[in-house]
Amino acid sequence: MASEKQRTIGVAMDYSPSSKAATKWVVRNLVKAGDRIILIHVLPKGADASHKGLWKSAGPPLIPLLEFMEMNAQARYGVTPDKEVLEILQAESKSKQVEVLAKIYWGDAREKLCEAVDDLKVDNIVLGCRGLGPLKRALLGSVSNYVVNNATCPVTVVRGPTA
């Protein structure tokens, strides 16, 4: 019947061990040929980027993976990507014809990840979990818990490596 439509999979990315685990999980378990992966970065409101004033809180337009891998792009957007994560995604892009893009927002990670789901029309969002204990989670708030309860698409939480 109808061909499957391209799915858009969002991956919350801060290059922590838990977000790297989420990326690896997406590659192994979720992504199919022709899908689109968007790395969603949320930087604190005070984070500096040379063109931030142009983009306000919505961040720059979608950034193709190859552009994002360039050193000057990293300085331009105020993000320091992990080489291993980018190489995993580049290999997936080539082997399965997966489109990989990056998007940057500024503000509260909980709110911005939920906003990104709607803004980017994400079919599924995957994020890592730092495994905070109950006290720290109560004090700091859990990004994954907030996204699970407020995102308008399915959410997958991947437990990061345990220390």
Legacy VTK file of the C-alpha trace (Angstrom):
# vtk DataFile Version 3.0
C-alpha trace
ASCII
DATASET POLYDATA
POINTS 163 float
0.000 0.000 0.000
1.396 3.393 0.935
5.130 3.644 1.466
6.298 4.305 4.993
6.845 7.967 5.679
10.172 9.268 6.893
10.224 9.244 10.691
11.876 12.021 12.637
13.659 10.847 15.772
14.826 13.459 18.249
17.791 12.720 20.496
18.345 15.039 23.455
22.067 15.734 23.350
24.517 17.159 25.869
27.345 14.678 25.114
27.149 13.216 28.629
27.598 9.449 29.049
23.798 9.060 29.258
23.122 10.995 26.036
25.852 8.988 24.286
24.097 5.820 25.500
20.813 7.186 24.106
22.454 7.813 20.726
23.855 4.289 20.602
20.443 2.893 21.584
18.745 4.830 18.765
21.239 3.502 16.208
20.925 -0.113 17.424
17.193 -0.288 18.102
15.112 2.439 16.518
16.394 4.039 13.337
15.493 2.549 9.961
16.644 3.374 6.453
15.381 6.765 5.349
14.678 8.105 8.854
15.824 11.490 10.090
17.707 11.963 13.370
17.793 15.407 14.948
20.273 16.023 17.763
18.493 18.477 20.058
20.865 20.604 22.119
19.587 22.893 24.863
22.120 25.370 26.182
21.594 27.457 29.319
20.068 30.886 28.712
23.363 32.642 29.465
25.393 30.498 27.029
27.218 32.541 24.446
27.180 31.944 20.720
28.321 34.489 18.174
25.037 34.619 16.230
22.640 33.973 19.113
21.040 37.401 18.734
19.879 36.472 15.241
18.057 33.364 16.395
16.627 34.420 19.763
15.332 31.496 21.842
14.389 29.321 18.846
18.036 28.746 17.960
19.575 28.509 14.512
17.996 26.596 11.657
18.605 22.867 11.354
22.313 22.203 10.887
23.406 19.306 8.629
25.758 16.805 10.289
28.732 17.530 8.014
28.504 21.261 8.744
28.114 20.565 12.456
31.271 18.425 12.432
33.399 21.362 11.226
35.473 23.058 13.913
34.271 26.592 13.110
30.642 25.486 13.325
31.273 24.223 16.844
32.603 27.617 17.901
29.797 29.399 16.053
27.040 27.494 17.855
28.610 27.299 21.306
28.569 23.500 21.434
31.492 21.084 21.768
30.347 17.826 20.178
31.810 14.464 21.102
33.766 13.021 18.181
32.608 9.451 18.938
28.920 10.417 18.808
29.349 12.265 15.518
31.275 9.371 13.974
28.555 6.891 15.017
25.925 9.112 13.424
27.994 9.687 10.287
28.378 5.912 9.813
24.626 5.426 10.307
23.935 8.223 7.854
25.992 6.477 5.178
24.899 2.884 5.835
21.144 3.507 6.114
20.769 6.788 4.218
19.672 8.450 7.439
19.547 12.235 7.449
21.257 13.609 10.568
20.730 17.203 11.648
21.413 19.255 14.755
19.231 21.912 16.392
20.153 24.256 19.221
17.843 25.947 21.699
18.582 28.169 24.691
16.690 27.943 27.952
15.353 25.342 30.364
16.054 21.847 28.989
12.711 20.456 30.168
10.635 23.096 28.424
12.793 23.380 25.322
12.843 19.619 24.665
9.042 19.555 24.763
8.923 22.638 22.541
11.322 20.942 20.098
9.007 17.930 19.789
6.286 20.189 18.386
8.578 22.594 16.518
10.470 19.817 14.709
7.465 17.461 14.346
9.365 14.682 16.115
7.773 11.218 15.979
9.772 9.920 18.972
12.231 11.590 21.340
14.991 9.658 23.064
16.945 10.966 26.018
19.432 9.694 28.499
18.839 9.455 32.224
21.530 10.453 34.680
20.064 8.250 37.391
19.725 10.903 40.085
18.684 9.624 43.463
15.291 10.638 44.891
16.682 13.598 46.880
18.686 15.114 44.014
15.770 14.517 41.634
13.414 16.335 44.032
15.823 19.275 44.385
17.040 19.584 40.801
14.067 18.189 38.912
14.333 15.416 36.389
14.486 16.430 32.738
13.497 12.933 31.606
10.538 12.801 34.016
9.282 16.190 32.812
9.606 15.218 29.136
7.875 11.859 29.686
4.911 13.658 31.262
4.696 16.649 28.897
5.948 15.737 25.405
3.328 15.225 22.700
5.065 12.170 21.204
6.366 8.847 22.516
9.419 9.250 24.768
12.165 6.691 25.303
14.450 7.118 28.307
17.757 5.261 28.112
19.650 4.629 31.330
23.228 5.829 31.054
26.244 3.822 32.140
26.353 3.273 35.885
29.394 4.585 37.690
LINES 1 164
163 0 1 2 3 4 5 6 7 8 9 10 11 12 13 14 15 16 17 18 19 20 21 22 23 24 25 26 27 28 29 30 31 32 33 34 35 36 37 38 39 40 41 42 43 44 45 46 47 48 49 50 51 52 53 54 55 56 57 58 59 60 61 62 63 64 65 66 67 68 69 70 71 72 73 74 75 76 77 78 79 80 81 82 83 84 85 86 87 88 89 90 91 92 93 94 95 96 97 98 99 100 101 102 103 104 105 106 107 108 109 110 111 112 113 114 115 116 117 118 119 120 121 122 123 124 125 126 127 128 129 130 131 132 133 134 135 136 137 138 139 140 141 142 143 144 145 146 147 148 149 150 151 152 153 154 155 156 157 158 159 160 161 162
